[in-house]
């Protein structure tokens, strides 16, 4: 056990990989690590399996430039070699950006930031509509929980860092921070959903991407 | 020309279940520059991605075709109903996953015929591809040629109107021969019918439009007449040597979890057992083994290249490999070290030795599955399932000693000569297994469960039971009641269900060309995904029969005479009619036939090898 080395990778999940569910990503990564030839550590016990840990799941359809995965190797390997070996076996859409030792614990995650591009051909002034949406006294949403749906007010949790409209007024781009992690976790897809309910006209998500994961005091998770 | 269909689909992908069924881009997928390709082949599996991606034959032929630089084989699956709705609404054509190009732009559109209840999906896929469904409506333009192969091609008559040609037997050689001929004739500017006439000269290629079928007044086939110079009988293709035959060392690795999520090495083809109900056991003859060395080398290569952690040794009866212990020894050394689970899906009761069991349990402990198929020794002799009760019990004993506590037993109902006693015998056999467990002084902790699953027997072509009637649904229901009553222990869990699917399967398995219209009308009225319980709609099928003045009972529940011309009489699967009749007679006399290795029973399959099998 003493030789075990914990590693954390930061990776991108883009293009078609956004359609891969969390469970499928786990199986995909297991095979990638096996193909890479890295000396992976397997759990001991009745059904040994390759140890992988994803501190924060990503919703289907959302891309990311800041995904995190932890794994263990039975010996120390230089970070550059790990990066090279993983990227050589990753499918298109996955790209390892950084490898190192974990600094924070998964439980320390508090927030995540997303970039959203929304379009709504039937809404003449999308930006004004968005501002009016935000000005509501409360933004009620149906949050899916283990016991069905629960109504909650999104407003206190919604932290809009930036809102811009494209020069042709077609695309509303938003940078949004939402609670993430074990305590409170909000799905970014709730934003276009509740915005659409408010506007009463179809809103399309052209692009959704997680850009940052934070710990307490908005320190970046590493 | 319509462009990439996947990009048109993109904005709807989050509205469907499992979007990665439709995107391609998996590891192992083969992408080529289409400007440098001479022949494009769309390999179509007439069921959803999750099912098709589990299919070994497709993996072999996909990789084999793509070995050729100037040929490109791509994958096509049936969309699930949610996606079908979107494709129809948005006018998105059926496309191949690699390029996203419409299937109608391919040279070959090749379907694999794995089970009869996928036939309506074929028509549906042709429709989604915007390819004329009936062969006669495709005109003289050479492409696309709609072709099919696979086990159900042994009686392709219910599909004869829809296909340009069928490939009989094993595809590793003939597929490339066909594509080579196509390339030559395409360059020469040939028409569809010119190509088909030429293709019919290749051994193993059956062009249905070159044969004419006439019927007696009673509905049976009168004559199958050859048009032009097509061969009077078409013989299936057989690979001579599995060791030198191409086998992939890389496969497409799906992102989602398919039905069978593992890599497989085929260890042998054919079967020495001769169970009289089993079509595969006769279709895949003669018996040929891959050498232990090749199996291990192929298994290891696949593990290394794919990163899979489950390897399966597949065949009709893996434990019949003459070097099975050696294979297991060698492979287990590798798989244990590299954290791979080795699974052996087709083990037989009678040669399930202690040492083999010990080897398997070194890797993984899951449930045990046996298929005695019939409840009494008398009926097992009739169907030639050469398994005795002592062997079943002995194997269970070994298994219980090894810590197993769940046993699954598979049986068939409606077998020829079956009586109520045979049905009660199923319950009695299960009870003996329960008693055996509780009589063991040092039995494993844990709950014993013996589950019984019964399926309705479907008579199939090229088996000794091809002459037999299928039992009616009422008869099966009556027998299930008897079985339920006969089960005493709570440890025995029967899973009994009956549906009209088996009758339709029986019709399609032994149907003639008149079934083409029934199939067409059934599909037109909404039938598809018939192998999915929630979609099968018996009344639509019955209506299609009625519309065409045909009766399903004629095909499913009728006894055939030994001298009747079968709809597939012009197709030669190397199993002689004389042998099938002899086996049928022995069945009715309750006489078993020994496995091929003990004594050759003269089925005729070895004629293609030019030697005895053993």
Interface residues (C-beta under 8 A of the other chain):
Chain A: X15 X16 X19 X20 X21 X23 X24 X27 X28 X30 X31 X32 X33 X34 X35 X42 X47 X48 X49 X50 X60 X61 X89 X91 X92 X93 X204
Chain B: X11 X13 X14 X19 X20 X23 X24 X25 X26 X27 X253 X255 X256 X257 X261 X304 X305 X306 X307 X308 X309 X339 X364
